[in-house]
Amino acid sequence: MRIAVYGASGRVGTHLVEAIVGNPGLDLAAALVSPGSARLGAPVAGGAMEYRSAEAAINCHCDVIIDFSTPAASLALQDMLGDKPLPTVIGTTGFDEAQREALGAAAARRPLLASANFAIGFEPFAAAVSCFAGLQPGAEPHVEEVYHARKKREASGTSRRLVGAIAEAQGPEAGPAHLRVMRRGDTVGVNSVRFDMGSSEVTVSFKVHRLAAYAEGALAAARWLLTAAPGNGLFSFADTLVPVAARG
């Protein structure tokens, strides 16, 4: 599988490059960075390949692109690809409504898989939270996130995903979940949900130990896009999961 990494100098992008270079079953087709990146023109992992400008993305020969950039850069990539049916995994977060609509339009031309959290295990965690919320619609939900001190102060896409799943499961009669956002040191990611039922409570947490977890999940998503995606469309990481009982 030949992979181009878009946003290769970012926090997750660097781990993606390392994971691809270190895996003999994978081939790094391009390490793409912004035109102003300090890594532009530098060798990738001490090899012959250099970090290239993102404008060159349309010329890289690859099976799939994994994008961990910014919303504007992510949409610019889709514009550069034009009508090329090149599958793309999108780990970029922070899209506004208009940008999400633009992604939907791009998905008519190629398979896109976009999710707020690619850490292995997060989607089953979110599904369990949603299931409990649906079984206990009167429980008062509290969602808390802790990420590194350099992350933006607004709620992450992961927390918004959990809040939305709870709201959908509990129905319109329930009040919104209480959300607490914290930034602490070099914390990779901790997401907790507490359901307060007055005389009892349930608390569940999902903790990411290493940034490499996001890279591992993105690579799994890329494999799914190439081998199992039903065609063009906008998919999520949850679409890659098949319950054991449903496996043929």
Secondary structure by P-SEA (a helix, b strand, c coil): cbbbbcccccaaaaaaaaaaaacccccccccccccccccccccccccccccccccccccccccbbbbcccaaaaaaaaaaaccccbbbbbccccccaaaaaaaaaaaaabbbbbbcccccaaaaaaaaaaaaaaacccbbbbbbbbbcccccccccaaaaaaaaaaaaaacccccccbbbbbbcccccbbbbbbbbcccccccccccccccaaaaaaaaaaaaaaacccccccccccccccccccccc
